[in-house]
């Protein structure tokens, strides 16, 4: 154990969320049986071992439980369950604004901190100059800390904490508020501490490049659980793929919402539609435990909820279990080691119901949705599965009683839902210009070369812009198809016009035109298309073209894969030629 700096075994942290002040007071008085509260598990079953001198990166989204984990390791809070072993002195830098007295100057705070650590006057004087030199705050060191910016504060805090060569150094995003130059200095110092002094470093950051540069091993935490642990590059790649998948879902849904014209502008970027599952027991039902619920869209898993596990009641996530007076789930139940669930039971007079909620960026009526359950069947009684369709609950499945106490699996399609009625207000309309509307743009999607709908493309990948359109009346129509590409900040990148074509179209018949980018050569970033159907474009009077239909800056996609050194919007094909003194020319 002497080579181990930190060891966590089955560590969990639970907070009580009281329904009222009275409930909190009753619990504090030891009358918890009369107290009404929910259990919120910020962390569940965390197992971690860190060797001395290791540099460990910890990554994950906001609210994942990273800061809670570090506070447990640093001793700021105690775990609800599990064992924590820390071998050595810890120097935690967890939050900006803590540790220094705001009325003291930077110099006075340095001296107070070093004195608190047990340094003598001569040692303090020697370390003081070293700290000031590293922090590069000479002009401000004798000013009160309350006048410092967050970046200046982080410089002072990091410089002071690392001047004493701690056994364990914990950094929680404190470097994120500083400039790139100082952050680079900090990374170099942390490397030096581990190599020369054997300091163990736990580094939390959203900057994956810094994590890759500093850390040998990485931990990905999400929703209070360790999702992945291993070599830093492997973990950061997997985490980046997960972020890209979520961004792909968001952009696809945004384009769908714009096409439908039924969403408020405020909901275009965020979750907008909700699938509500209801589990209804028959009377005298007992023994049913639900472990996991997964949602699939077109055979691809989009959501997964582990009932009874960490943060399963957290409504800031894309799925959660509702625990209130109407949804009668029990407190978390441990099924086996590391596997949890919640139970639902009823008596002879009253049925019970439990609610599980999924929030989507958008519900697509043209997609198929499936629900997969992992559960222990009831010993007696039935469980009816229902889903809210926008007006009422529809029953779509039944779980039968069984003597088996093993975890069973059940998967079924959801019925078609009507979650959202089209809202006819100016605030929700697609950004559509006035036109004759003899021809109408019905739908616009982005796909790859295989026809898979996408909103996130790699450099060099094929992108296809598909415009579905129809005519109000049967007849012959002259038409020019147009797509204008913009960067998300409004800078125009390119304009693409078809030749004028005469088309004989039937009334309301769906027609398709494609614009194909064979080799996507854009720089990294977000882009947006405007699309239009023109009757005529006069090259001399561009301000007044004859337009059938025009949708402005509404179809967004993202490009990734270009080198971070390349900040160009577009990479034009070009060649380098080297002219030598002997008049020879070499292509390089």
Secondary structure by P-SEA (a helix, b strand, c coil): cccccbbbcbbbbbbbbcccaaaaaaaaacccccbbbbbbccccbbbbbbcccbbbbbbbccccaaaaaaaaaaccccccbbbbbbcccccccccccccccccccaaaaaaaaaaaacccaaaaaaaaaaaaaaaccccccccccccccaaaaaaaaaaaaacccccbbbbccccccccaaaaaaaaaaaaaaaaccbbbbbbbccaaaaaaacccbbbbbccccccccccaaaaaaaaaaaaaaaaaaaaaaaaaaaaaccccccccccccbbbbbbbbbccccccccccbbbbbccccccccccccccccccccccbbbbbccccccccccccccccccccccccccbbbbbbbbbbbccccccbbbbbbbbcccccbbbbbbbbbcccbbbbcbbbbbcccccbbbbbbbbccccccccccccccccccccccccccccccccccccccccccccccbbbbbbbbccccccbbbbbbbbbbbbcccccccccccccbbbbbccccbbbbbbbbcccccccbbbbbbbbbccccccccccccccccccccccbbbbbccccccccccccccbbbbbbccccccccc
